Amino acid sequence: MLFKDDDAAYLDWLNAHPDGYVVNLSRSLSGDYAVLHRAQCGGIRSEKVKPGAYTERGYVKLCGVSIVELRRLMSEVQGRPDADFSKTCGNCCP
């Protein structure tokens, strides 16, 4: 599921899917920045960020219950068959 301009829905998804995965994408969906995280990672969820920081400014979030699902969604969203992540988070190590 792609979350763009809807932090509340994104945070609801995280709470409903604690074992899920999130790809933090640049708003352009270019694929140059596509970082894989676990849904519980502090890097993509924090009480300290300002409202709108998750999906309403420079980034959007692509969420799925598995890495396989995320690769399929990335391919659909970006129109690229490779669907590679630019990197994985060094904190949550998905």
C-alpha positions as CSV (number, residue, x, y, z in Angstrom):
1,M,0.0,0.0,0.0
2,L,1.4,3.4,-1.0
3,F,0.9,6.2,1.5
4,K,1.2,9.7,0.1
5,D,-0.1,12.9,1.9
6,D,-1.7,10.8,4.7
7,D,0.4,10.4,7.8
8,A,-2.6,9.3,9.9
9,A,-3.4,6.3,7.6
10,Y,0.3,5.4,7.5
11,L,0.7,5.4,11.2
12,D,-2.6,3.3,11.5
13,W,-1.1,0.8,9.1
14,L,2.1,0.5,11.1
15,N,0.1,-0.1,14.3
16,A,-2.0,-2.8,12.5
17,H,1.0,-4.5,11.0
18,P,3.8,-4.5,13.6
19,D,5.6,-7.4,11.7
20,G,5.4,-5.7,8.3
21,Y,7.9,-3.8,6.2
22,V,8.2,-0.3,4.9
23,V,10.1,1.2,2.0
24,N,10.8,4.9,2.4
25,L,10.7,6.4,-1.1
26,S,11.6,9.8,-2.4
27,R,8.4,11.6,-3.4
28,S,9.4,11.4,-7.1
29,L,9.3,7.5,-6.9
30,S,12.5,7.5,-8.9
31,G,14.0,4.5,-7.1
32,D,17.3,6.3,-6.4
33,Y,16.2,6.4,-2.8
34,A,14.3,3.3,-1.7
35,V,15.2,2.2,1.8
36,L,13.8,-0.9,3.4
37,H,12.8,-0.9,7.1
38,R,10.8,-3.1,9.5
39,A,7.5,-1.5,10.5
40,Q,8.8,-1.1,14.1
41,C,11.9,0.8,13.1
42,G,12.4,4.1,15.0
43,G,13.7,5.6,11.8
44,I,10.3,5.6,10.1
45,R,8.1,6.1,13.2
46,S,8.7,8.4,16.1
47,E,6.8,10.6,18.5
48,K,9.3,13.4,18.0
49,V,8.6,14.3,14.3
50,K,6.5,17.2,13.2
51,P,3.0,16.4,11.7
52,G,3.3,15.7,8.0
53,A,6.9,14.5,8.2
54,Y,6.2,10.9,7.1
55,T,4.2,11.2,3.8
56,E,3.4,14.8,3.3
57,R,6.7,16.3,2.4
58,G,9.8,14.8,0.7
59,Y,8.9,11.2,1.1
60,V,6.2,8.6,0.7
61,K,5.9,5.2,2.2
62,L,5.2,1.8,0.6
63,C,4.1,-0.8,3.1
64,G,3.6,-4.5,2.9
65,V,3.4,-7.6,5.1
66,S,6.4,-9.2,3.3
67,I,9.5,-8.2,1.4
68,V,8.1,-10.2,-1.6
69,E,4.9,-8.1,-1.5
70,L,7.0,-4.9,-1.3
71,R,9.1,-5.9,-4.4
72,R,5.8,-6.5,-6.3
73,L,4.4,-3.2,-5.2
74,M,7.6,-1.3,-6.0
75,S,7.5,-2.8,-9.5
76,E,3.9,-1.6,-10.0
77,V,4.5,1.9,-8.5
78,Q,7.8,2.6,-10.2
79,G,7.1,0.7,-13.4
80,R,10.5,-1.0,-13.1
81,P,10.8,-4.8,-13.3
82,D,13.9,-5.0,-11.0
83,A,12.3,-3.5,-7.9
84,D,15.5,-3.3,-6.0
85,F,15.9,-1.3,-2.7
86,S,18.7,1.3,-2.8
87,K,19.7,0.0,0.7
88,T,18.3,-1.6,3.9
89,C,18.2,0.2,7.2
90,G,21.3,-0.4,9.3
91,N,19.3,0.1,12.5
92,C,16.5,-2.5,12.1
93,C,18.3,-4.8,9.7
94,P,15.3,-6.1,7.7
